[in-house]
Structure formats: structure tokens, C-alpha cells
Amino acid sequence: MAAVLTDDQDRWKRRISNNAAAALLVFTLLHILCFVAVSGYTGWRWINLLGIAILVGFAIPAISKIEARWEALTREPLGPAEISTHFRRERMRLWIAAILLPFLGSAVFLGAHALAG
């Protein structure tokens, strides 16, 4: 039998899901902009396809894992302070990754171009 979530548990799950969706959108936009810039700078036209493969291969499954973790977390008997702490930590990790990873990925490919050229 499936457990029924309380309004408070459901609210936390919705909040992390909304943050994950927004972070994925920001990550995708930054990722596309960065990889288009890299392809223009390096002349490697295939880099855009590789950027999309990275997005689909890593970012989307990572978001699914976060949501699955929160599905399990909301079923645990945690107090409001504990779940709030988990939420703030998860939200911070999400947004740091969404903003920094596209730039780090671009830097890696620019570094590879510099080493190859």
C-alpha cells in the first residue's frame, strides 16, 4: 500500500521539483550558450552535438536522481527543521551546479583546443 503524503511533505517535494526544473532550464541555456561560443572560437562544429549529448546523458538523469531522493526523503519521519536543512543544502547544490558546470565544461573544451592547436 502506498503511503499518503501530508500537505507539508508534498509541499517540500514540489519545492525541490520546481527548483530542479528551474535549475535545469538555467543549466540548459548556459550550456547551449557556452558550447555555441566554444564552437565559434575553436571552429569545432561537432562540439554542439557533444554538448547536447552531455546535457541529455548527465544532467537529466541527475535531476531524476534528485527527485527520487526527495521522494524517499519526504517519506521519512523528519521534523520541519531537518527537512528545511536538507532542502536548503540540496537547493544550493542544484544552483551552484547549474551555473558553474556549463562554464567548467566549456573551459575543458577550450583547454583541449589549446593543447591540440
C-alpha positions in Angstrom: 0.0 0.0 0.0 1.4 3.4 -1.0 1.9 5.9 1.8 -0.1 9.1 1.6 2.0 12.3 1.8 0.9 15.0 4.1 0.5 18.5 2.7 3.8 19.6 4.3 5.7 16.7 2.7 4.1 17.2 -0.6 5.0 20.9 -0.4 8.7 20.2 0.1 8.7 17.7 -2.7 7.0 20.3 -5.1 9.5 23.0 -4.0 12.6 20.9 -4.8 11.0 19.7 -8.0 10.3 23.3 -9.0 13.9 24.3 -8.1 15.3 21.3 -10.1 13.2 22.3 -13.2 14.3 25.9 -13.0 18.0 24.9 -12.4 17.8 22.5 -15.4 16.4 25.3 -17.6 19.2 27.7 -16.5 21.8 25.0 -16.9 20.5 24.2 -20.4 20.5 27.8 -21.5 24.0 28.4 -20.2 25.2 25.1 -21.6 24.0 26.0 -25.1 25.4 29.5 -25.0 28.8 28.3 -23.7 29.1 25.4 -26.3 28.0 27.7 -29.2 30.7 30.2 -28.1 33.3 27.3 -27.9 32.3 26.1 -31.3 32.7 29.6 -32.8 36.0 30.1 -31.1 37.5 26.7 -31.9 35.9 26.0 -35.2 34.9 22.6 -34.0 31.3 22.4 -35.3 30.7 19.0 -33.8 31.1 20.4 -30.3 27.4 21.5 -30.3 26.3 17.9 -30.7 28.6 16.8 -28.0 27.2 19.5 -25.7 23.7 18.2 -26.3 24.9 14.6 -25.6 26.4 15.8 -22.3 23.2 17.5 -21.4 21.0 14.5 -22.1 23.5 12.0 -20.8 24.3 13.6 -17.5 22.1 16.5 -16.4 18.7 15.0 -17.0 19.5 11.7 -15.1 21.0 13.7 -12.3 17.7 15.7 -11.9 15.8 12.4 -11.9 18.0 11.1 -9.1 17.4 14.3 -7.0 13.7 13.9 -7.4 13.8 10.2 -6.5 15.9 11.1 -3.4 13.3 13.6 -2.3 10.5 11.2 -2.9 12.2 8.9 -0.4 13.2 11.8 1.9 9.6 13.1 2.2 8.5 9.6 3.4 11.0 9.7 6.3 9.8 11.0 9.7 11.8 14.2 9.7 10.9 17.4 11.6 10.4 20.7 9.8 13.9 21.9 10.8 15.6 18.8 9.4 13.8 18.8 6.1 14.3 22.5 5.7 18.1 22.0 6.2 18.1 19.2 3.6 16.1 21.5 1.2 18.5 24.4 1.6 21.5 22.2 1.1 20.0 20.5 -2.0 18.9 23.8 -3.5 22.3 25.3 -3.0 24.0 22.3 -4.7 21.5 22.4 -7.6 22.0 26.1 -8.4 25.8 26.0 -8.0 26.0 23.1 -10.4 23.5 24.7 -12.8 25.6 27.9 -13.0 29.1 26.6 -12.8 29.1 23.4 -14.8 28.4 24.9 -18.2 31.4 27.2 -17.8 33.6 24.4 -16.5 32.7 22.2 -19.4 33.5 25.0 -21.8 36.8 25.6 -20.1 37.7 21.9 -20.5 37.0 22.0 -24.2 38.9 25.3 -24.7 41.8 23.7 -22.8 41.6 20.7 -25.1 41.6 23.0 -28.1 44.6 24.9 -26.8 46.5 21.7 -26.2 45.6 20.3 -29.6 46.4 23.5 -31.5 
